Amino acid sequence: MKQPKIYVKKGILFFTIFSMFLFFYSCNNEKTNVTESATNPANNNQPDKNDSALFHKFHLDKIKLPEGFKISVFAQVDKARSLCVSPSGTVFVGTKGDKVYAITSKDSVKVYQIASGLSAPNGVAFKDGNLFIGATSTVYRLDNIESNLSNPPKPVVVYDKYPSDEHHGLRFIAFGPDGKLYVPVGAPCNVCDPKPPYASITRINADGSGYEVFARGVRNTVGFDWNPDTKQIWFTDNGRDNLGDDIPSDELNTAPKAGLHFGYPYCHQGNILDEEFGKGQNCSDYTAPSALLGAHVASLGMRFNNGKMFPEEYKNAIFIAEHGSWNRSIPIGYRIALVRLDASGNAKQPEIFAEGWLQNVRDVNGRPVDVQFLSDGSMLVSDDYNGAIYRISYAK
C-alpha cells in the first residue's frame, strides 16, 4: 500500500518552528528554586571607561546583579578582608596577612599601608579619630590615624589576652551603639566543647577595660552589625563540618540582650542535636537562629543598608558576604546574599543579590569576605582571593 503524501503549508511550518522556539526559551530561562535564594540577578554589568582593564582582570563581566546595579573595582589590596569607614570617608582594610591599609578616594583612589608585622590583623573599627585593629590575640589602636596616613604611628596595645589559636582565630571587630568594642572568639576546632572565652562574642571598653562575654554558643562569627531601628546586634555564624553536604546550615542570629546561648556545640541550626555533644540536650533550651543561610556557604561579613542610593525595597536589608565552601562535594556560596526584614523585624527568606564569583560549578573567580556602605550609599565588597575591593552602585 502506498503511503499518502504529506503536504505542509508554510504557515503551519512557521507556527511549528515558532512554538518550538518558545518552548526551549522558556525551559532555558526557568528559575531554579533553592532554599537560600529567592531572586535571580541579571547580568547587566558594563565597565566604566576608565575601569575596563580591571573590570575584565577580575572577571566582573561574570557578576550578575539586579536591574540597575553595577559593579566596578574600587581598589586593589592584597588579601583584603574586613572593612570599616570613618565619618570623613577613609576606608580601612584588615587582611589575613600581617598588614593593614587605608584608602582615600576624594580626588583619586590612594592606598596607604598603615601597619605591618601583625598577626592576621583581620578586624578594623574606627572611633574618635582612632583605628582599632583586631589581630589574633591582641587588639591594637592607631591614634589620630587620618592625619598620619603617610607616616602612621606605632600600634598601641589595647587588650592582649585573647587566645592565639589560628583555627577560627580571625577577629572581626566593631563598636556597638553602647560604645563598646565587640570581639568574637571562635571555637578552636570543628566541633568541641571548649572553655570560655571560646565560641563566644566578647566586648570591652575602648580603653581595654570592662572585658565580658556578651553571647555564648557561637561557633565562629566573622561578621556582625546593629539594626539601625532596634539597635540590636545581628551576626552570622558558620555551621560545623563533616555532617554531609546539606547540614548544618550557617546561621543569621540576633541577640536582643546579653547572656544568650546560641547552641554550639550541642545544637546546630536550631534543630539538629550534635551526634556527640548533643546527648541529653534539648535544642529548645538555646536561642534559635533568625534565619538559615545554607550549609557551608561560609557567611562572613554583613551590614544593614541604611543608605539612600539603593531602591527603597533594600532599605535596612542585611547584605551578607558568602566566602564559599571549601569541602562541599559541589561548591556553594561565593556570592552576596540578602535578607530583608518584615514589618515586625523578623528575617525573611534569604535571597541572592550578587553572584558569579563561582563559574561552571567549580571555577572560582573570587571570594567575598565583607561588605560595607559608603556615605553615598554604594556598597564595597572585599575579596581576599583576588586582593581587590569592589564597589556596587545603583542608578535608575
KAQUINOR-V714671 format. One line per field, one symbol per residue. phi: phi as a letter, one per 40 degrees, with the letter a starting at -180 (. if undefined). psi: psi as a letter, one per 40 degrees, with the letter a starting at -180 (. if undefined). Layout:
# KAQUINOR-V714671
phi: ???
psi: ???
This chain:
# KAQUINOR-V714671
phi: .ccccbbbccccccccccccccccccccbccccbdcbbbbdbcbcbccdcbcccdcdcfccccbbcdgcbbaccabbcfdbcbabcdchccbbcbccbbbbbbbacbacbbbcbaagccfcccbabafgbbbbccdbbbbbbcfcccbccaccccbccabbccbdccfbcccbaccdcgcccbcbcccacaabccdccfabbabcccgcgdaccabgbcabbaaabdcccgccbacacccbgbhcbacccbbbbbcacgcbbhcccbbfgabcccbcccgbbcccbccccabbhcgcfcbcaaccbcbccddcbcgccbbcbchcbbccbdagfabcbbcbcccgccccdbccbahcbbfgbccbibcbabaccccgcbcbcacccgabbbbbbac
psi: hiiiihhhiddddddddddddddddddeehihhideieigiigfhhiideeddddddefeeehhiiheiiiihdihhhfhbiiihideehhihiiebeiiiihifddihhhhheiieigggdihihhfeihhhhadeihihhifddefdegiiihhhdhfeiiehdhfehhhiihideeihhhihihfidhigiiieifihiiiideeifhihdiifhdghfhiihhedeeihiiihhiiifeideiiiiihiiheiieihedhedhifeehhiddeeheihdeeihiidiheiheeghbiiihhfaediideeheihhhhhdiieeidhiibfihihhiiadeeihahiihdhieehifdehheighdiiihideeihihihedefihihhihh.
